[in-house]
């Protein structure tokens, strides 16, 4: 296969142009940076980012220490307390950065930040822009600033499908044109790569994330040998709007913070007996409550009729847009909701400076596992962590002198041989939702691992191969964690097990070994389709 090659001279390459990638590029200025965006700049926003609020301890009576305590409490014993406190303490400075870039956070009648509460937060520390427009506003401000920064070279319409290494260190990337499966790869030399490629939501059939958030960054890092942390912990947003859209629009948690309630078709508040915080319980608890109502045939709805008025388009523009598209009037009708894959607590294992286990590779945003989420992510921390760790990566890279990039001839990733299996992306996503979703069990996970491992081993298409790699890491880690903790719920192991009270650290080699071990086991039962 012919390869195009773009030579660089040690420039930093950032893959991904959502909040973390954009902010890191800005913080590195005036150091030269190449920013790879899968879509035209400003369009590559991921669901969890674009429809998110941001949390920061800025209100009177609140503190970074209290914010960190809430992260630790929600994280199921797996949060690094020191790094959580650093994240919370950096919050105000990053909010001030956004203000300087023109982000206009909502204010109260006294001119102070208008803060609200969200699930698992003990204080009002959620900052918003026009209700649920926060992510859009932040991405727009960052995009304008990037376009105005001459040291940032933007390459649009390309995705990375392989990370190139030499003697254990990063030496470049293999890129392809977005959506062009037949395109020859483009080789780009680099000694410093920042992966800010988003999460894994699109590995699941029901998700709030668009197609770019399909685990590619996780996969290419793992294929290069990087350590992966906590991949089994996938958060399912409990209130994704179920109107047939893919991705599913998020019904912002701030709406529940303002007083909207969850009901079933009978009008019953089904979260009342499930948790003292009722509708503002941690997301994993609410997601399981919603799923139980759906499984029982009673339906699940968010009733915001007492919260919303005719000014819904101004107060919650994202919700209004989604409801109009679905033919719903949220001021008069409850909104149908269901859990949807939303945020990945796991990812590429990084330290407090965003460094991975591979020399020359950093990760930020949802692609990184920063030890601040543990088993359960809390609302508003996605945007905050993206900004804080992007800034730390920029500090870590700034001023470094990199060796001359090598010639890349012969370093392209060999294409696997063999025929594509009949499974396609849709089938993979359905397997992940049905067997590696909100509620898991050993039998379903083992079946999923067998199918995903065959796909990961045999597939030719680079994009689908990377999706299968990320899925395999998630499924094997979920199989290995024989307990329920945070967002990881095992129906066959419903309690927390103290022996699993530590983070998962794994590799692709380890995940494949688990798959091989399961494949070698004698069949102890009939396939589900044949048993009755």
Secondary structure, DSSP 4 states (H G I P E B T S, - for coil): ---EEE--SS-EEEE--SHHHHHHHHHHTTS-EEEEESSSTT----HHHHT--EE---STT--HHHHHHHHHHHTTT-S-HHHHHHHHHTHHHHHHHHHHTT----B-TTSSB-EE--TT-SS--EE-STTT-HHHHHHHHHHHHHHT-TTEEEEESEEEEEEEEETTEEEEEEEEETT-TTSPPEEEE-SEEEE----SGGGSSSBSS-TT-SSHHHHHHHHTT--EE-TT-EEEEEEEE-SS-SSPPB--HHHHHTT-EEE-TT---TTTTT-TTGGGS-HHHHHHHHHHHHHTT---EEE-TTT--TTHHHH-HHHHHHHHHHT--TTTSPEEEEEEEEEES-EEE--TT-B-SSBTEEE-GGGEE-SSSTT---TTHHHHHHHHHHHHHHHHHTT--PPPPPP-TT-SPPPP-SPPPS--HHHHHHHHHHHSSSSB-HHHHHHHHHHHHHHHHH---HHHHHHHHHHHHHHHHHHH--S-BTTB-BTTB-S--GGG-S--EE-HHHHHHHHHHHHHSPP-S--TTT--
